Amino acid sequence: MMLSVGIASFLFIVTSSFFGVPISGTHTVVGALIGAGLAGLGSQYISWSQLRRIVLSWFVSPVLSSFLCFCLMILVAVTTLNGVGVNLKPRLFNLTFISGTAFCLITYMVIILI
């Protein structure tokens, strides 16, 4: 089964790259694995709870990395500019707004998925 997953993923990635379509290798492999599991074994053998975790991580990872990059940007700006020209109020407002919106969306998705 894993050979068919590897071949299907490889062919899809090569074809997409040939036509210039942007794709994610991780999403491709997960989709191929689910497809092979459905075709070979049926839906009762797929761990849907694990699939929920994987899909949720696709949404949580960019939000968390954005937050960490923002914190690093503030740290570097304060350290290198010695506080001159660094106005944190608009940045903190944007951070609060984006984080609050992301938290609401993630909470909604978790409630829907569970």
Secondary structure, DSSP 8 states (H G I E B T S, - for coil): -HHHHHHHHHHHHHHHHHHT----HHHHHHHHHHHHHHHHT-GGGS-HHHHHHHHHHHHHHHHHHHHHHHHHHHHHHHHHHTTTT--HHHHHHHHHHHHHHHHHHHHHHHHHH-
